[in-house]
Amino acid sequence: MDQKKAYLVIDLKSFYASVECAERGLDPMTTKLVVADPSRTEGTICLAVSPAMKRIGVKNRCRLFQIPKTLDFIIARPRMQLYINYSARIYAIYLKYFSSEDIHVYSVDEAFMDATHYLKLYNMTVKELAKKILKDIKDTLGLYATCGIGTNMYLAKIALDIMAKHAPDFIAELDEEGYRKQLWDHKPLTDFWMIGRGTVKRLAGIGVYTMKDIAMCDEKLLFRLFGINAELLMDHAWGIEPTEISDIKNYRAKSSSLSKGQVLPRDYSWTECRLIVKEMTELLCLELVRDHKVTDNISLTLGFSFGEIAKPISKSKTLTLRTSSNSILVRQMAALYEEIAEKNLYYRRVFIGFNNLEDEDLEQTDLFTDPQTMTRDRKLQAAALEIQGRYGKNALLKGMNLDNAATTTERNEQIGGHRCGSEAETEIRGGREN
């Protein structure tokens, strides 16, 4: 008989905020702290709020101006590199207990672990092992974590998301029978992993409001509504998930892509936005060369000013060649921009993509392109990557990057659109610098 599976998924509580508390020698459970960049105005989103702030009603991902002015709290500016460093240290703790083959990093602060074959080795129950790991994280880094335990990855995730945060020891455990007994009637459905508002709305249209309703619903009706995704929905309604960590690690996508997006700091005119599109394309071309890839399909999505009625516009274009040449791809992306962008509107969001990526050995030209130009461009881009790797991303810039509307120099100093510094900063309390 096969051994019963045992999965753990561990999540760091209010990760960014907890790291900032740990760096200050403070307890995140009692310290009122938010992670936000007040230099972006009071409308900036708080990337994280400490558990102490959540207990008094401050919601995660709120805007800074929504926090009562009378509240005494710390505003910590984001330090993305610091959080990445902490994440690496947490992963090192996991490696003390599991092989890397049995760990799936889901995000910067969350990871799945297959503990099935380790319980006998450590002579522990799965919950005892979870407690030991959580204690190790707390003793080593001063961070609190929650843990979901399940007989498959889905149940472990549900135990984490819905139950663990309410448990005295921050650990919750589910098997298929327990899932049906405890959560079949749980509302709202959006609390369940991989169920969004759109799915909930469509289910409500047929009178389905709980996981039990889904389990009892006519399969043909669900397939008409959701297509092949109905199979996943029905499996999850019964607490079934056949995918294992080994399947994830062995998965290879049929096609791959690279993309880059940003929300602009203000409303941009047609000319200014065109500059941003060129800058972003240049940066994405460097990533193509770095990854030794080429593309034959580009895409562009533009979002208008928050005051505009117009909906976002998007279009893709298949090229007659496959390349990583920045001179070619910038020209093609600029042409795509000029085709879809309206000159009398203002822009706030830009998203570009390179699709159908292939290895650079499969680079192809056409009758109108000089192969030597493509080779020269790739060599220049490789040289630029080497210089940036040695002296920093802003060591080599183009004239357009110095324009007042340009964002490359600033974004080169960011990670994920946020400040990447790891150094200590002047502390701000309740919006006032001390």
C-alpha positions in Angstrom: 0.0 0.0 0.0 1.3 3.4 -0.9 2.4 5.7 1.9 0.0 8.5 2.7 1.4 11.8 1.3 2.3 14.6 3.6 2.8 18.1 2.2 3.7 21.3 4.0 3.3 24.8 2.7 4.9 27.6 4.8 4.1 31.3 4.5 5.9 34.1 6.3 3.4 36.4 8.1 3.3 39.9 6.5 6.8 39.1 5.1 8.1 42.6 4.1 6.7 44.2 7.3 8.1 41.4 9.5 11.6 41.8 7.9 11.5 45.5 8.7 10.5 44.8 12.3 13.3 42.2 12.6 15.9 44.6 11.2 14.8 47.1 14.0 14.8 44.5 16.7 11.0 44.8 17.1 8.3 42.1 17.4 6.0 42.2 14.3 3.1 40.9 16.4 3.1 44.0 18.5 4.8 46.7 16.3 2.6 49.0 14.2 4.5 49.2 10.9 3.7 49.5 7.2 6.0 49.1 4.2 5.3 52.0 1.8 7.2 54.7 -0.1 5.7 58.0 1.0 7.7 59.8 -1.6 5.2 58.5 -4.1 2.5 60.6 -2.5 -0.1 59.4 0.1 -1.9 57.5 -2.6 0.9 54.9 -2.7 -0.1 51.3 -1.8 1.3 49.8 1.4 3.1 46.7 0.2 2.7 45.1 3.6 1.3 45.9 7.1 2.4 44.2 10.3 0.1 41.7 12.1 -0.3 44.4 14.8 -1.7 46.8 12.2 -4.1 44.2 10.8 -5.5 43.5 14.3 -6.7 47.1 14.6 -8.4 47.0 11.2 -5.7 48.3 8.8 -6.0 46.2 5.7 -3.2 44.8 3.7 -2.5 46.6 0.4 -4.4 49.7 1.6 -3.3 53.1 0.5 -1.3 55.3 2.9 -3.9 58.0 3.2 -6.4 55.4 4.4 -4.5 54.9 7.6 -5.9 57.2 10.4 -3.6 60.2 10.9 -4.0 59.9 14.7 -2.4 56.4 14.7 1.2 56.2 15.8 3.0 53.8 13.4 6.3 53.3 11.5 6.5 53.8 7.8 9.3 51.7 6.4 10.4 52.4 2.8 10.6 49.2 0.6 14.0 47.5 0.4 13.5 44.7 -2.1 17.0 43.4 -2.1 16.8 43.0 1.7 13.6 40.9 1.4 15.2 38.7 -1.3 18.2 38.2 1.0 15.9 37.1 3.8 14.1 34.8 1.4 17.4 33.1 0.5 18.1 32.6 4.2 14.7 31.1 4.8 15.3 28.7 1.8 18.6 27.7 3.5 16.6 26.7 6.6 14.3 24.5 4.5 17.4 22.8 3.0 18.4 21.7 6.5 15.3 19.5 6.5 14.6 18.6 2.8 16.3 18.0 -0.4 15.9 20.8 -3.0 14.1 18.2 -5.2 11.3 18.1 -2.6 10.9 21.9 -2.3 8.9 24.1 -4.6 9.3 27.9 -4.1 5.9 29.4 -4.8 6.8 33.0 -4.1 9.4 35.1 -2.2 7.7 34.3 1.1 6.0 30.9 0.4 7.2 27.4 -0.4 5.8 23.8 -0.7 7.6 20.8 0.7 7.0 17.1 0.3 7.6 15.7 3.7 6.4 12.2 3.0 9.7 10.3 3.1 11.2 12.4 5.8 8.9 11.6 8.7 10.4 8.2 9.3 13.9 9.6 9.0 13.2 12.3 11.7 10.9 10.0 13.7 8.3 12.8 13.8 4.7 13.3 12.9 4.2 15.9 10.1 2.9 18.4 12.6 5.9 18.0 14.9 8.2 18.6 11.9 6.2 21.7 10.9 6.6 23.1 14.5 10.3 22.5 14.4 10.8 24.3 11.1 8.6 27.3 12.2 10.6 27.5 15.5 13.9 27.4 13.5 12.7 30.3 11.4 11.7 32.3 14.4 14.9 31.6 16.4 17.1 32.3 13.4 15.5 35.3 11.8 12.9 36.6 14.2 10.1 36.0 11.7 6.7 34.3 12.4 5.4 31.8 9.8 2.2 29.9 9.2 2.0 26.4 7.9 -0.6 24.3 6.1 -0.4 20.5 6.1 -2.3 18.4 3.6 -2.3 15.0 1.9 -1.9 16.8 -1.4 -0.6 20.3 -2.4 -4.1 21.7 -2.8 -5.2 20.7 0.7 -2.0 22.0 2.2 -2.6 25.4 0.5 -6.2 25.6 1.7 -5.2 24.7 5.2 -2.7 27.5 5.1 -4.9 30.2 3.5 -8.2 29.6 5.4 -7.3 27.8 8.7 -3.7 28.3 9.8 -3.9 32.0 10.5 -6.7 31.3 13.1 -4.9 28.4 14.8 -3.1 29.1 18.1 0.2 27.6 16.8 -0.3 28.9 13.2 -0.5 25.4 11.9 -3.5 23.7 10.3 -3.9 20.2 8.8 -6.4 18.8 6.2 -7.1 15.5 4.5 -9.9 14.9 2.0 -12.4 13.9 4.6 -11.6 16.8 6.9 -11.8 19.2 4.0 -15.3 18.1 3.2 -16.4 18.2 6.9 -14.9 21.6 7.7 -14.8 23.6 4.4 -17.5 22.3 2.1 -19.9 25.0 3.2 -17.2 27.8 3.7 -17.9 31.2 2.2 -16.8 33.2 0.3 -15.5 30.9 -2.5 -12.8 33.5 -3.3 -11.0 32.3 -0.1 -10.2 29.1 -2.0 -7.0 28.9 -4.0 -7.4 29.6 -7.8 -11.0 30.8 -7.5 -11.4 34.4 -8.6 -14.3 36.8 -8.6 -15.1 36.1 -12.3 -15.5 32.3 -11.5 -17.6 33.1 -8.4 -19.9 35.3 -10.5 -20.4 32.7 -13.1 -21.1 30.0 -10.5 -23.6 32.2 -8.7 -25.5 32.5 -12.1 -26.3 28.8 -11.8 -27.0 28.9 -8.1 -23.6 27.5 -6.9 -22.1 29.2 -3.8 -20.0 26.7 -2.0 -17.5 23.9 -2.7 -20.2 21.4 -1.8 -22.5 23.0 -4.4 -19.7 22.5 -7.0 -19.2 18.9 -6.0 -22.9 18.2 -6.4 -23.4 20.2 -9.5 -24.1 18.6 -12.9 -20.7 18.0 -14.6 -22.0 18.8 -18.1 -23.2 22.2 -16.9 -19.8 23.0 -15.4 -18.0 21.9 -18.6 -20.3 24.2 -20.7 -19.4 27.1 -18.4 -15.7 26.5 -17.9 -14.5 24.1 -20.6 -11.5 22.0 -19.6 -11.0 24.1 -16.4 -14.2 22.5 -15.0 -12.1 19.3 -14.4 -9.8 21.2 -12.0 -12.7 22.9 -10.3 -14.5 19.6 -9.7 -11.3 17.9 -8.4 -10.7 20.8 -6.0 -14.3 20.7 -4.8 -13.6 17.1 -3.7 -10.2 18.0 -2.3 -8.4 16.1 -5.0 -5.0 17.3 -6.5 -2.9 14.7 -8.4 0.0 17.2 -9.2 3.1 16.6 -7.1 6.3 18.7 -6.7 8.2 16.3 -9.1 5.6 17.1 -11.8 6.2 20.8 -11.4 9.9 20.4 -11.6 9.7 18.2 -14.7 7.2 20.5 -16.5 8.5 22.3 -19.6 6.3 24.9 -21.3 5.7 24.4 -25.1 6.4 28.0 -25.6 8.0 30.8 -23.6 8.0 34.6 -23.5 9.5 37.6 -21.9 7.5 40.6 -20.8 8.0 43.9 -19.0 5.4 46.4 -17.7 5.1 49.5 -15.7 2.7 52.0 -14.2 3.9 55.5 -15.2 4.3 58.1 -12.4 2.0 60.6 -14.1 -0.1 61.0 -17.2 2.1 60.7 -20.3 1.5 62.3 -23.7 1.7 60.3 -26.9 5.3 61.4 -27.5 6.4 60.7 -24.0 4.8 57.3 -23.9 6.5 56.4 -27.2 9.8 57.1 -25.5 8.8 54.7 -22.7 8.0 52.0 -25.2 11.4 52.4 -26.8 13.2 52.2 -23.4 11.3 49.1 -22.3 12.0 47.4 -25.6 15.7 48.1 -25.3 15.8 46.6 -21.8 13.8 43.5 -22.9 16.2 43.0 -25.9 19.1 42.9 -23.4 17.2 40.1 -21.5 16.8 38.2 -24.8 20.6 38.3 -25.3 21.3 37.4 -21.7 19.0 34.4 -22.0 20.4 33.5 -25.5 16.9 33.7 -27.0 15.3 35.2 -30.1 11.7 36.1 -30.9 9.4 36.4 -33.9 6.4 37.9 -32.2 6.0 41.1 -30.2 3.0 42.4 -28.2 2.0 45.8 -26.8 -0.7 46.8 -24.3 -1.4 50.4 -23.4 -3.5 51.7 -20.5 -4.9 55.2 -20.5 -4.9 57.9 -17.9 -7.1 57.1 -14.9 -9.4 59.9 -16.0 -9.9 58.6 -19.5 -13.0 56.5 -20.5 -11.1 54.5 -23.1 -10.4 50.8 -22.3 -6.8 49.5 -22.6 -5.7 48.6 -26.1 -3.6 45.6 -27.0 -2.1 44.1 -30.2 0.5 41.6 -31.2 2.5 41.3 -34.4 4.3 38.4 -36.0 7.6 39.3 -37.6 9.1 38.0 -40.8 12.3 37.0 -39.0 13.4 35.7 -35.6 15.9 37.9 -33.8 17.2 39.6 -30.6 18.5 42.6 -32.5 17.5 45.8 -30.6 17.6 48.0 -33.7 15.1 45.8 -35.4 12.8 45.1 -32.4 12.7 48.7 -31.2 11.8 49.8 -34.7 9.0 47.1 -34.9 7.6 47.9 -31.5 7.6 51.7 -32.2 5.7 51.0 -35.4 3.2 48.8 -33.4 2.8 51.7 -30.9 2.2 54.2 -33.7 -0.4 51.9 -35.2 -2.6 51.5 -32.0 -1.9 54.6 -29.9 -4.1 57.6 -30.1 -2.3 61.0 -30.1 -5.1 62.9 -28.3 -5.1 60.7 -25.2 -2.8 60.3 -22.2 -1.2 57.1 -21.0 -0.5 55.6 -17.6 0.3 51.9 -18.1 2.6 50.1 -20.6 3.1 46.4 -21.1 5.3 44.8 -23.8 6.1 41.2 -24.6 8.4 39.1 -26.7 6.7 35.8 -27.5 7.5 32.4 -29.2 11.0 32.5 -27.8 13.6 30.1 -29.3 17.3 29.5 -28.8 19.5 32.0 -30.5 20.9 29.2 -32.7 17.6 29.3 -34.4 17.8 33.0 -35.4 16.4 33.6 -38.9 16.6 36.6 -41.2 14.5 37.7 -44.2 15.2 39.2 -47.6 15.2 42.7 -46.3 17.6 42.4 -43.3 21.4 42.2 -43.3 22.5 39.2 -41.2 25.6 41.1 -40.3 23.5 43.8 -38.7 21.8 41.2 -36.5 25.2 39.7 -35.5 26.7 43.2 -34.8 23.7 44.1 -32.6 23.9 41.0 -30.6 27.6 41.5 -29.9 27.0 45.1 -28.8 24.2 44.0 -26.5 26.4 41.3 -25.0 29.1 43.9 -24.4 26.6 46.2 -22.8 25.5 43.4 -20.5 29.1 42.7 -19.4 29.6 46.4 -18.6 26.4 46.6 -16.6 27.2 43.4 -14.8 30.6 44.9 -13.7 29.7 48.5 -13.1 25.9 48.6 -12.6 22.9 49.0 -14.9 23.3 52.7 -15.1 26.9 52.6 -16.2 25.8 52.5 -19.8 22.9 54.6 -21.0 21.6 56.2 -24.2 20.7 59.8 -24.7 17.0 59.1 -24.6 17.4 57.7 -21.1 18.3 61.2 -19.9 15.0 62.7 -21.1 12.8 64.2 -18.3 10.1 61.7 -19.2 12.4 58.7 -19.2 12.2 56.1 -16.5 15.1 53.6 -17.2 17.7 55.2 -14.9 15.2 55.1 -12.0 13.9 51.6 -12.7 17.4 50.2 -13.1 17.7 50.9 -9.4 14.6 49.0 -8.5 13.4 45.4 -8.2 9.9 44.7 -9.3 9.2 48.4 -9.6 10.2 49.1 -6.0 13.4 50.4 -4.3 16.0 47.6 -4.0 18.2 49.2 -1.3 19.1 47.0 1.7 20.5 49.9 3.8 18.9 51.3 7.0 16.9 54.5 6.5 15.6 57.4 8.4 12.6 56.2 10.3 9.2 57.8 9.7 6.4 57.6 12.2 2.8 58.4 11.4 3.9 60.3 8.3 6.4 62.5 10.2 10.1 62.0 10.1 11.8 61.7 13.6 
